[in-house]
């Protein structure tokens, strides 16, 4: 699909947002809180914005996943059963969203972004200590992960953060461990959703490829900073960027 309204200024804007989003997504999740509103602010219809967002976010999530696995921050045995579950959930969610009224998405997406931003604002900083698991391995794989994957297929913003919080709260993972695992699951959901959007013809390739290069740069930088930046700083960074983009989206 082509986008007649793509100018150099818009391309540079989306490229820059993709760098920031790739960086933030690798650190704390929430990159979609920036890229999705940015795409819609650029005049792209909601459903096409969702599809194009998946194209560019696959690169960021994929880069982060490779870095996490290569640096042994994540072990393959930890995610080999969770990634297919996330993939299936996301595919189902993406199929569902094809039948949703796009006018409803125009209203729903800002609301979801607002809720997620407020949640991160009022949620206390997560510590790094282990806690007992509240959900069994089977329950987490068969219900929690596919459910978050389904959300990613339908909307997407904050999915990486949801995976991190779920791993932390329900499986008792350390915060940074949960963050690293979340990258691989988010990559799986992005790929599944992208496949469905491609079949539906809801992707603008030129825009997506432009942002893919930005995501690659941001994810590479983020993967080198993940274990060096204080967790509390990451949370506030996501909140600031979230509400900044939301304000711009509303006033456009």
PECOR-V240142 format. One record per pair of residues at least 6 apart in sequence whose C-alpha atoms are under 6 Angstrom apart, sorted by the first residue. I is the first residue (numbers start at 1). GAP is how many residues later the second one is. D is the distance in whole Angstrom. If there is no record, write none. Layout:
# PECOR-V240142
((I | GAP | D) (I | GAP | D))
This chain:
# PECOR-V240142
((1 | 202 | 6) (1 | 203 | 5) (2 | 202 | 6) (15 | 196 | 5) (15 | 199 | 5) (18 | 193 | 5) (18 | 196 | 5) (18 | 197 | 5) (19 | 195 | 4) (19 | 196 | 5) (19 | 198 | 6) (19 | 199 | 4) (20 | 198 | 6) (21 | 10 | 4) (22 | 38 | 5) (22 | 193 | 5) (22 | 196 | 4) (22 | 197 | 5) (23 | 195 | 4) (23 | 196 | 5) (23 | 199 | 4) (24 | 7 | 6) (25 | 6 | 5) (26 | 193 | 6) (26 | 196 | 5) (27 | 195 | 6) (27 | 199 | 5) (29 | 131 | 5) (29 | 132 | 5) (30 | 128 | 4) (32 | 125 | 4) (33 | 124 | 5) (33 | 209 | 6) (39 | 10 | 6) (41 | 208 | 6) (48 | 154 | 5) (48 | 155 | 6) (51 | 146 | 5) (51 | 151 | 5) (51 | 152 | 5) (52 | 151 | 5) (52 | 152 | 6) (52 | 156 | 5) (54 | 136 | 6) (54 | 140 | 5) (55 | 153 | 6) (56 | 152 | 5) (56 | 155 | 5) (56 | 156 | 4) (58 | 132 | 6) (59 | 153 | 6) (59 | 157 | 6) (60 | 155 | 5) (60 | 156 | 5) (60 | 159 | 5) (61 | 122 | 6) (61 | 126 | 5) (62 | 125 | 6) (64 | 155 | 6) (65 | 118 | 5) (65 | 119 | 5) (68 | 6 | 6) (82 | 59 | 6) (83 | 102 | 5) (83 | 105 | 6) (85 | 61 | 5) (86 | 59 | 5) (86 | 60 | 5) (86 | 63 | 5) (86 | 103 | 6) (87 | 101 | 5) (87 | 102 | 5) (87 | 105 | 5) (89 | 57 | 4) (89 | 60 | 5) (89 | 61 | 4) (90 | 59 | 4) (90 | 60 | 4) (90 | 62 | 6) (90 | 63 | 4) (90 | 99 | 5) (90 | 102 | 6) (90 | 103 | 6) (91 | 101 | 5) (91 | 102 | 5) (93 | 57 | 4) (93 | 60 | 4) (93 | 61 | 5) (94 | 59 | 4) (94 | 60 | 5) (94 | 99 | 6) (97 | 57 | 5) (117 | 122 | 5) (125 | 107 | 6) (128 | 46 | 5) (128 | 47 | 5) (129 | 45 | 6) (130 | 42 | 6) (130 | 43 | 6) (130 | 44 | 5) (131 | 41 | 4) (132 | 40 | 5) (133 | 37 | 5) (133 | 38 | 4) (133 | 39 | 5) (134 | 36 | 5) (135 | 35 | 5) (149 | 40 | 6) (152 | 7 | 6) (153 | 40 | 5) (160 | 22 | 6) (160 | 26 | 6) (163 | 19 | 5) (164 | 14 | 5) (164 | 15 | 5) (164 | 18 | 5) (167 | 6 | 6) (167 | 11 | 5) (168 | 10 | 6))
